[in-house]
Amino acid sequence: MTESVPKRHPRTTLGTVILNAPYTLWAAVFIVVPLAIVAYYAFTDVNGAFTLENIKALGDYKETFIISIWYSLIATAITLILAYPFAFFMSRAKVSRQKFMMMLVMLPMWMNLLIRTYSWMLILEKNGIINNLLGMVGIDEIKMIGTPGAVILGMVYNYLPYMILPIYTVMSKIDPSLYEAAEDLGCGTWQKLRRVVLPLSLPGVISGITMVFVPSISTFYISYKLGGGKVQLIGDAIERQIQSAGNYNLGSSLSLILMVFILISLAVMNKFSDNDGGIVV
């Protein structure tokens, strides 16, 4: 019986500390310090005195939090449904076709999110492209701007590439011999997907869910433009308190709770991963 060899951890040397110093400084200045400032404002009043009133006021935004979570979950589910088959077919396609499909995925990302969202305003608004086409065939105009559907559509369109890319990356690394072995064992198409592709692609799925859910729940520009001021998410509430009302304390408390929720969500996602980065099924 062979004895297990204990893992040897690399020694920390002066050179390692010096090489890590720029990153440590960057993290301290642009991550730790801003978070500390947000926490300070969240637990103080306008005079700088300690208070819990800002935290207590969060109860007024319970419905906004629930709506934000719900819309983000719907958008994440839709992007997963659209991205998974696309990523599968892209991973199984010829190299030339993969490049073309990858270009289609990356093309919208070459434009700024603000431009992409504004483009959907031109399509969905009262005098937009869709309503003009409907009017040409005698159909009454449909109100789309200012509806939850428009906001969710904006989330799906803007964040779909972030779901496709990690799933495709994982699927493209699956050994083709596994498909052949599954066929030799009598597995049909559905069984190959369920027994081979799905378990091996779960790391990419988890990464994609994280990359879509986190920006969706914290967005404010998409809901502001496509929601027409009638759909308010937590990002809109934070932006209004800080930019419009100048209430940095309440805005910071909302930001702090949102960050805590995102960290909890990431921790839950991380529970699906084992120590080697795989997925425990």
Short mmCIF file of the C-alpha atoms (twelve columns), coordinates in Angstrom:
data_MODEL
# 
_entry.id   MODEL 
# 
loop_
_atom_site.group_PDB 
_atom_site.id 
_atom_site.type_symbol 
_atom_site.label_atom_id 
_atom_site.label_alt_id 
_atom_site.label_comp_id 
_atom_site.label_asym_id 
_atom_site.label_seq_id 
_atom_site.Cartn_x 
_atom_site.Cartn_y 
_atom_site.Cartn_z 
_atom_site.pdbx_PDB_model_num 
ATOM 1   C CA . MET A 1   0.000   0.000  0.000   1 
ATOM 2   C CA . THR A 2   1.536   3.263  -1.103  1 
ATOM 3   C CA . GLU A 3   1.750   6.136  1.318   1 
ATOM 4   C CA . SER A 4   0.301   9.468  0.335   1 
ATOM 5   C CA . VAL A 5   2.881   12.147 -0.212  1 
ATOM 6   C CA . PRO A 6   1.990   15.399 1.572   1 
ATOM 7   C CA . LYS A 7   1.669   18.445 -0.659  1 
ATOM 8   C CA . ARG A 8   4.561   20.854 -0.418  1 
ATOM 9   C CA . HIS A 9   3.549   24.469 -0.266  1 
ATOM 10  C CA . PRO A 10  5.852   26.986 -1.952  1 
ATOM 11  C CA . ARG A 11  7.851   29.145 0.430   1 
ATOM 12  C CA . THR A 12  7.141   32.830 0.540   1 
ATOM 13  C CA . THR A 13  10.282  34.705 -0.386  1 
ATOM 14  C CA . LEU A 14  11.118  38.386 -0.494  1 
ATOM 15  C CA . GLY A 15  10.961  38.273 -4.283  1 
ATOM 16  C CA . THR A 16  7.431   36.873 -4.166  1 
ATOM 17  C CA . VAL A 17  6.344   39.621 -1.778  1 
ATOM 18  C CA . ILE A 18  7.830   42.292 -4.058  1 
ATOM 19  C CA . LEU A 19  6.153   40.831 -7.148  1 
ATOM 20  C CA . ASN A 20  2.788   40.678 -5.342  1 
ATOM 21  C CA . ALA A 21  3.103   44.200 -3.943  1 
ATOM 22  C CA . PRO A 22  1.590   46.031 -6.975  1 
ATOM 23  C CA . TYR A 23  -1.444  43.740 -7.003  1 
ATOM 24  C CA . THR A 24  -1.860  44.044 -3.237  1 
ATOM 25  C CA . LEU A 25  -1.668  47.835 -3.485  1 
ATOM 26  C CA . TRP A 26  -4.131  47.891 -6.377  1 
ATOM 27  C CA . ALA A 27  -6.595  45.662 -4.471  1 
ATOM 28  C CA . ALA A 28  -6.291  47.828 -1.361  1 
ATOM 29  C CA . VAL A 29  -6.837  51.111 -3.207  1 
ATOM 30  C CA . PHE A 30  -9.588  50.061 -5.602  1 
ATOM 31  C CA . ILE A 31  -11.386 47.307 -3.637  1 
ATOM 32  C CA . VAL A 32  -10.790 47.492 0.111   1 
ATOM 33  C CA . VAL A 33  -10.862 51.285 0.459   1 
ATOM 34  C CA . PRO A 34  -14.083 51.777 -1.569  1 
ATOM 35  C CA . LEU A 35  -15.812 48.997 0.382   1 
ATOM 36  C CA . ALA A 36  -14.695 50.587 3.639   1 
ATOM 37  C CA . ILE A 37  -16.100 53.945 2.506   1 
ATOM 38  C CA . VAL A 38  -19.428 52.350 1.585   1 
ATOM 39  C CA . ALA A 39  -19.584 50.605 4.977   1 
ATOM 40  C CA . TYR A 40  -18.755 53.881 6.748   1 
ATOM 41  C CA . TYR A 41  -21.575 55.797 5.058   1 
ATOM 42  C CA . ALA A 42  -24.001 52.897 5.591   1 
ATOM 43  C CA . PHE A 43  -23.584 53.031 9.374   1 
ATOM 44  C CA . THR A 44  -23.397 56.802 9.859   1 
ATOM 45  C CA . ASP A 45  -25.743 59.744 9.485   1 
ATOM 46  C CA . VAL A 46  -25.130 63.056 7.722   1 
ATOM 47  C CA . ASN A 47  -23.142 64.262 10.729  1 
ATOM 48  C CA . GLY A 48  -20.888 61.197 10.765  1 
ATOM 49  C CA . ALA A 49  -22.430 59.722 13.930  1 
ATOM 50  C CA . PHE A 50  -23.007 55.984 14.186  1 
ATOM 51  C CA . THR A 51  -26.582 54.924 13.400  1 
ATOM 52  C CA . LEU A 52  -28.615 51.910 12.318  1 
ATOM 53  C CA . GLU A 53  -31.408 53.971 10.784  1 
ATOM 54  C CA . ASN A 54  -30.074 53.411 7.273   1 
ATOM 55  C CA . ILE A 55  -30.204 49.644 7.782   1 
ATOM 56  C CA . LYS A 56  -33.706 49.847 9.253   1 
ATOM 57  C CA . ALA A 57  -34.858 51.853 6.222   1 
ATOM 58  C CA . LEU A 58  -33.988 48.919 3.964   1 
ATOM 59  C CA . GLY A 59  -37.342 47.384 4.849   1 
ATOM 60  C CA . ASP A 60  -38.959 49.958 2.576   1 
ATOM 61  C CA . TYR A 61  -37.067 48.435 -0.353  1 
ATOM 62  C CA . LYS A 62  -37.967 44.791 0.282   1 
ATOM 63  C CA . GLU A 63  -40.249 44.618 -2.743  1 
ATOM 64  C CA . THR A 64  -37.568 46.227 -4.925  1 
ATOM 65  C CA . PHE A 65  -35.040 43.587 -3.817  1 
ATOM 66  C CA . ILE A 66  -37.509 40.785 -4.551  1 
ATOM 67  C CA . ILE A 67  -38.309 42.168 -8.022  1 
ATOM 68  C CA . SER A 68  -34.586 42.564 -8.786  1 
ATOM 69  C CA . ILE A 69  -33.851 38.978 -7.779  1 
ATOM 70  C CA . TRP A 70  -36.860 37.651 -9.690  1 
ATOM 71  C CA . TYR A 71  -36.052 39.495 -12.930 1 
ATOM 72  C CA . SER A 72  -32.392 38.468 -12.674 1 
ATOM 73  C CA . LEU A 73  -33.340 34.817 -12.201 1 
ATOM 74  C CA . ILE A 74  -35.681 34.936 -15.206 1 
ATOM 75  C CA . ALA A 75  -33.025 36.599 -17.374 1 
ATOM 76  C CA . THR A 76  -30.406 34.071 -16.238 1 
ATOM 77  C CA . ALA A 77  -32.724 31.135 -16.986 1 
ATOM 78  C CA . ILE A 78  -33.529 32.452 -20.472 1 
ATOM 79  C CA . THR A 79  -29.873 33.062 -21.308 1 
ATOM 80  C CA . LEU A 80  -29.030 29.520 -20.163 1 
ATOM 81  C CA . ILE A 81  -31.798 28.031 -22.326 1 
ATOM 82  C CA . LEU A 82  -30.554 29.992 -25.343 1 
ATOM 83  C CA . ALA A 83  -26.833 29.626 -24.695 1 
ATOM 84  C CA . TYR A 84  -26.558 25.910 -23.903 1 
ATOM 85  C CA . PRO A 85  -27.648 24.468 -27.282 1 
ATOM 86  C CA . PHE A 86  -25.791 27.231 -29.139 1 
ATOM 87  C CA . ALA A 87  -22.576 26.469 -27.236 1 
ATOM 88  C CA . PHE A 88  -23.037 22.719 -27.816 1 
ATOM 89  C CA . PHE A 89  -23.463 23.042 -31.577 1 
ATOM 90  C CA . MET A 90  -20.594 25.536 -31.752 1 
ATOM 91  C CA . SER A 91  -18.281 23.131 -29.909 1 
ATOM 92  C CA . ARG A 92  -19.214 20.295 -32.299 1 
ATOM 93  C CA . ALA A 93  -18.965 22.360 -35.496 1 
ATOM 94  C CA . LYS A 94  -16.029 22.555 -37.884 1 
ATOM 95  C CA . VAL A 95  -13.264 24.996 -37.023 1 
ATOM 96  C CA . SER A 96  -14.245 27.448 -39.766 1 
ATOM 97  C CA . ARG A 97  -17.865 27.450 -38.617 1 
ATOM 98  C CA . GLN A 98  -16.796 27.820 -34.987 1 
ATOM 99  C CA . LYS A 99  -14.911 30.984 -35.888 1 
ATOM 100 C CA . PHE A 100 -17.985 32.384 -37.647 1 
ATOM 101 C CA . MET A 101 -20.268 31.546 -34.712 1 
ATOM 102 C CA . MET A 102 -17.756 33.029 -32.276 1 
ATOM 103 C CA . MET A 103 -17.754 36.230 -34.315 1 
ATOM 104 C CA . LEU A 104 -21.553 36.386 -34.002 1 
ATOM 105 C CA . VAL A 105 -21.224 36.039 -30.230 1 
ATOM 106 C CA . MET A 106 -18.486 38.636 -29.889 1 
ATOM 107 C CA . LEU A 107 -19.914 41.181 -32.342 1 
ATOM 108 C CA . PRO A 108 -22.399 42.810 -29.892 1 
ATOM 109 C CA . MET A 109 -19.669 43.001 -27.242 1 
ATOM 110 C CA . TRP A 110 -17.638 45.313 -29.482 1 
ATOM 111 C CA . MET A 111 -20.232 47.989 -28.721 1 
ATOM 112 C CA . ASN A 112 -20.666 49.711 -25.386 1 
ATOM 113 C CA . LEU A 113 -23.538 48.498 -23.185 1 
ATOM 114 C CA . LEU A 114 -25.066 51.984 -23.336 1 
ATOM 115 C CA . ILE A 115 -25.189 51.872 -27.135 1 
ATOM 116 C CA . ARG A 116 -26.612 48.342 -27.179 1 
ATOM 117 C CA . THR A 117 -29.353 49.302 -24.730 1 
ATOM 118 C CA . TYR A 118 -30.177 52.520 -26.571 1 
ATOM 119 C CA . SER A 119 -30.468 50.515 -29.796 1 
ATOM 120 C CA . TRP A 120 -33.195 48.409 -28.194 1 
ATOM 121 C CA . MET A 121 -34.994 51.617 -27.233 1 
ATOM 122 C CA . LEU A 122 -35.144 52.531 -30.932 1 
ATOM 123 C CA . ILE A 123 -36.562 49.095 -31.693 1 
ATOM 124 C CA . LEU A 124 -39.128 48.866 -28.874 1 
ATOM 125 C CA . GLU A 125 -40.338 52.445 -28.420 1 
ATOM 126 C CA . LYS A 126 -43.749 53.742 -29.522 1 
ATOM 127 C CA . ASN A 127 -42.473 54.913 -32.897 1 
ATOM 128 C CA . GLY A 128 -39.828 52.215 -33.088 1 
ATOM 129 C CA . ILE A 129 -39.089 49.646 -35.754 1 
ATOM 130 C CA . ILE A 130 -41.427 46.945 -34.418 1 
ATOM 131 C CA . ASN A 131 -44.470 49.200 -34.048 1 
ATOM 132 C CA . ASN A 132 -43.837 50.734 -37.464 1 
ATOM 133 C CA . LEU A 133 -43.816 47.264 -39.021 1 
ATOM 134 C CA . LEU A 134 -46.999 46.351 -37.151 1 
ATOM 135 C CA . GLY A 135 -48.669 49.551 -38.346 1 
ATOM 136 C CA . MET A 136 -47.828 48.704 -41.959 1 
ATOM 137 C CA . VAL A 137 -49.874 45.499 -41.705 1 
ATOM 138 C CA . GLY A 138 -52.754 47.154 -39.837 1 
ATOM 139 C CA . ILE A 139 -51.924 45.975 -36.308 1 
ATOM 140 C CA . ASP A 140 -52.242 48.396 -33.404 1 
ATOM 141 C CA . GLU A 141 -49.043 49.478 -31.688 1 
ATOM 142 C CA . ILE A 142 -47.815 47.490 -28.701 1 
ATOM 143 C CA . LYS A 143 -46.475 49.170 -25.604 1 
ATOM 144 C CA . MET A 144 -43.095 47.615 -24.882 1 
ATOM 145 C CA . ILE A 145 -40.948 50.315 -23.276 1 
ATOM 146 C CA . GLY A 146 -41.749 50.552 -19.574 1 
ATOM 147 C CA . THR A 147 -42.611 46.860 -19.176 1 
ATOM 148 C CA . PRO A 148 -40.798 44.072 -17.295 1 
ATOM 149 C CA . GLY A 149 -40.466 42.185 -20.582 1 
ATOM 150 C CA . ALA A 150 -38.393 44.970 -22.116 1 
ATOM 151 C CA . VAL A 151 -36.066 45.052 -19.105 1 
ATOM 152 C CA . ILE A 152 -35.587 41.273 -19.109 1 
ATOM 153 C CA . LEU A 153 -35.025 41.344 -22.879 1 
ATOM 154 C CA . GLY A 154 -32.299 43.939 -22.384 1 
ATOM 155 C CA . MET A 155 -30.630 41.790 -19.728 1 
ATOM 156 C CA . VAL A 156 -30.760 38.673 -21.919 1 
ATOM 157 C CA . TYR A 157 -29.357 40.453 -24.977 1 
ATOM 158 C CA . ASN A 158 -26.549 42.219 -23.127 1 
ATOM 159 C CA . TYR A 159 -25.411 39.259 -21.009 1 
ATOM 160 C CA . LEU A 160 -26.050 36.289 -23.349 1 
ATOM 161 C CA . PRO A 161 -22.387 36.170 -24.527 1 
ATOM 162 C CA . TYR A 162 -21.272 35.819 -20.901 1 
ATOM 163 C CA . MET A 163 -23.304 32.614 -20.697 1 
ATOM 164 C CA . ILE A 164 -22.237 31.219 -24.061 1 
ATOM 165 C CA . LEU A 165 -18.474 31.686 -23.718 1 
ATOM 166 C CA . PRO A 166 -17.777 29.696 -20.507 1 
ATOM 167 C CA . ILE A 167 -20.109 26.862 -21.571 1 
ATOM 168 C CA . TYR A 168 -18.483 26.687 -25.003 1 
ATOM 169 C CA . THR A 169 -14.999 26.751 -23.467 1 
ATOM 170 C CA . VAL A 170 -15.783 23.740 -21.277 1 
ATOM 171 C CA . MET A 171 -17.613 21.817 -24.006 1 
ATOM 172 C CA . SER A 172 -14.795 22.311 -26.513 1 
ATOM 173 C CA . LYS A 173 -12.437 20.520 -24.113 1 
ATOM 174 C CA . ILE A 174 -14.572 17.365 -23.867 1 
ATOM 175 C CA . ASP A 175 -12.684 14.448 -25.400 1 
ATOM 176 C CA . PRO A 176 -14.508 13.308 -28.580 1 
ATOM 177 C CA . SER A 177 -13.668 9.705  -27.684 1 
ATOM 178 C CA . LEU A 178 -16.188 9.979  -24.836 1 
ATOM 179 C CA . TYR A 179 -18.963 10.474 -27.382 1 
ATOM 180 C CA . GLU A 180 -17.735 7.434  -29.324 1 
ATOM 181 C CA . ALA A 181 -17.562 5.358  -26.157 1 
ATOM 182 C CA . ALA A 182 -21.128 6.378  -25.260 1 
ATOM 183 C CA . GLU A 183 -22.309 5.346  -28.734 1 
ATOM 184 C CA . ASP A 184 -20.545 1.981  -28.413 1 
ATOM 185 C CA . LEU A 185 -22.433 1.452  -25.148 1 
ATOM 186 C CA . GLY A 186 -25.720 2.044  -26.923 1 
ATOM 187 C CA . CYS A 187 -26.419 5.616  -25.789 1 
ATOM 188 C CA . GLY A 188 -28.669 7.679  -28.002 1 
ATOM 189 C CA . THR A 189 -28.407 11.423 -28.540 1 
ATOM 190 C CA . TRP A 190 -30.407 12.313 -25.438 1 
ATOM 191 C CA . GLN A 191 -28.487 9.832  -23.259 1 
ATOM 192 C CA . LYS A 192 -25.155 11.231 -24.488 1 
ATOM 193 C CA . LEU A 193 -26.288 14.709 -23.569 1 
ATOM 194 C CA . ARG A 194 -27.533 13.638 -20.168 1 
ATOM 195 C CA . ARG A 195 -24.720 11.258 -19.204 1 
ATOM 196 C CA . VAL A 196 -21.683 12.831 -20.905 1 
ATOM 197 C CA . VAL A 197 -22.193 16.444 -21.976 1 
ATOM 198 C CA . LEU A 198 -24.267 17.762 -19.079 1 
ATOM 199 C CA . PRO A 199 -22.059 16.511 -16.187 1 
ATOM 200 C CA . LEU A 200 -18.841 17.626 -17.899 1 
ATOM 201 C CA . SER A 201 -20.241 21.016 -18.898 1 
ATOM 202 C CA . LEU A 202 -21.606 21.941 -15.456 1 
ATOM 203 C CA . PRO A 203 -18.496 23.987 -14.512 1 
ATOM 204 C CA . GLY A 204 -19.152 26.213 -17.523 1 
ATOM 205 C CA . VAL A 205 -22.849 26.424 -16.657 1 
ATOM 206 C CA . ILE A 206 -22.076 27.517 -13.099 1 
ATOM 207 C CA . SER A 207 -19.603 30.121 -14.362 1 
ATOM 208 C CA . GLY A 208 -22.126 31.395 -16.903 1 
ATOM 209 C CA . ILE A 209 -24.904 31.659 -14.312 1 
ATOM 210 C CA . THR A 210 -22.605 33.669 -12.067 1 
ATOM 211 C CA . MET A 211 -21.472 35.969 -14.894 1 
ATOM 212 C CA . VAL A 212 -25.074 36.711 -15.895 1 
ATOM 213 C CA . PHE A 213 -26.872 36.829 -12.532 1 
ATOM 214 C CA . VAL A 214 -24.445 39.200 -10.795 1 
ATOM 215 C CA . PRO A 215 -24.525 42.030 -13.382 1 
ATOM 216 C CA . SER A 216 -28.272 41.520 -13.930 1 
ATOM 217 C CA . ILE A 217 -29.171 42.073 -10.287 1 
ATOM 218 C CA . SER A 218 -26.948 45.143 -10.008 1 
ATOM 219 C CA . THR A 219 -27.820 46.817 -13.322 1 
ATOM 220 C CA . PHE A 220 -29.553 50.169 -13.424 1 
ATOM 221 C CA . TYR A 221 -29.031 51.570 -16.930 1 
ATOM 222 C CA . ILE A 222 -30.976 48.766 -18.646 1 
ATOM 223 C CA . SER A 223 -33.943 49.119 -16.304 1 
ATOM 224 C CA . TYR A 224 -33.729 52.922 -16.457 1 
ATOM 225 C CA . LYS A 225 -33.853 53.100 -20.258 1 
ATOM 226 C CA . LEU A 226 -36.002 50.102 -21.176 1 
ATOM 227 C CA . GLY A 227 -38.120 50.320 -18.023 1 
ATOM 228 C CA . GLY A 228 -39.046 53.897 -18.816 1 
ATOM 229 C CA . GLY A 229 -38.994 54.846 -15.144 1 
ATOM 230 C CA . LYS A 230 -41.812 52.382 -14.409 1 
ATOM 231 C CA . VAL A 231 -39.654 49.349 -13.592 1 
ATOM 232 C CA . GLN A 232 -37.415 49.993 -10.619 1 
ATOM 233 C CA . LEU A 233 -34.662 47.599 -9.634  1 
ATOM 234 C CA . ILE A 234 -32.294 47.897 -6.706  1 
ATOM 235 C CA . GLY A 235 -29.657 49.496 -8.939  1 
ATOM 236 C CA . ASP A 236 -32.119 52.251 -9.813  1 
ATOM 237 C CA . ALA A 237 -32.850 52.839 -6.128  1 
ATOM 238 C CA . ILE A 238 -29.141 53.169 -5.356  1 
ATOM 239 C CA . GLU A 239 -28.567 55.522 -8.287  1 
ATOM 240 C CA . ARG A 240 -31.551 57.688 -7.307  1 
ATOM 241 C CA . GLN A 241 -30.516 57.972 -3.651  1 
ATOM 242 C CA . ILE A 242 -26.911 58.906 -4.465  1 
ATOM 243 C CA . GLN A 243 -27.228 60.924 -7.679  1 
ATOM 244 C CA . SER A 244 -30.671 62.543 -7.362  1 
ATOM 245 C CA . ALA A 245 -31.432 62.739 -3.646  1 
ATOM 246 C CA . GLY A 246 -27.823 63.083 -2.516  1 
ATOM 247 C CA . ASN A 247 -28.528 60.600 0.298   1 
ATOM 248 C CA . TYR A 248 -25.139 58.874 0.365   1 
ATOM 249 C CA . ASN A 249 -25.917 57.113 3.633   1 
ATOM 250 C CA . LEU A 250 -29.061 55.298 2.496   1 
ATOM 251 C CA . GLY A 251 -27.560 54.676 -0.937  1 
ATOM 252 C CA . SER A 252 -24.496 53.127 0.687   1 
ATOM 253 C CA . SER A 253 -26.621 50.877 2.901   1 
ATOM 254 C CA . LEU A 254 -28.486 49.627 -0.172  1 
ATOM 255 C CA . SER A 255 -25.158 49.020 -1.918  1 
ATOM 256 C CA . LEU A 256 -23.787 47.188 1.103   1 
ATOM 257 C CA . ILE A 257 -26.773 44.831 1.315   1 
ATOM 258 C CA . LEU A 258 -26.568 44.202 -2.429  1 
ATOM 259 C CA . MET A 259 -22.860 43.342 -2.142  1 
ATOM 260 C CA . VAL A 260 -23.551 40.979 0.767   1 
ATOM 261 C CA . PHE A 261 -26.266 39.236 -1.249  1 
ATOM 262 C CA . ILE A 262 -23.948 38.895 -4.257  1 
ATOM 263 C CA . LEU A 263 -21.177 37.443 -2.069  1 
ATOM 264 C CA . ILE A 264 -23.621 34.930 -0.576  1 
ATOM 265 C CA . SER A 265 -24.757 33.973 -4.089  1 
ATOM 266 C CA . LEU A 266 -21.158 33.466 -5.192  1 
ATOM 267 C CA . ALA A 267 -20.475 31.339 -2.105  1 
ATOM 268 C CA . VAL A 268 -23.490 29.159 -2.895  1 
ATOM 269 C CA . MET A 269 -22.310 28.776 -6.496  1 
ATOM 270 C CA . ASN A 270 -18.851 27.868 -5.251  1 
ATOM 271 C CA . LYS A 271 -20.321 25.044 -3.161  1 
ATOM 272 C CA . PHE A 272 -21.036 23.183 -6.384  1 
ATOM 273 C CA . SER A 273 -17.324 23.043 -7.137  1 
ATOM 274 C CA . ASP A 274 -14.879 20.622 -5.599  1 
ATOM 275 C CA . ASN A 275 -11.258 21.373 -4.823  1 
ATOM 276 C CA . ASP A 276 -10.169 20.604 -8.384  1 
ATOM 277 C CA . GLY A 277 -12.655 22.970 -9.949  1 
ATOM 278 C CA . GLY A 278 -14.986 20.197 -11.044 1 
ATOM 279 C CA . ILE A 279 -18.610 19.780 -10.203 1 
ATOM 280 C CA . VAL A 280 -19.969 17.442 -7.581  1 
ATOM 281 C CA . VAL A 281 -23.048 15.805 -9.094  1 
# 
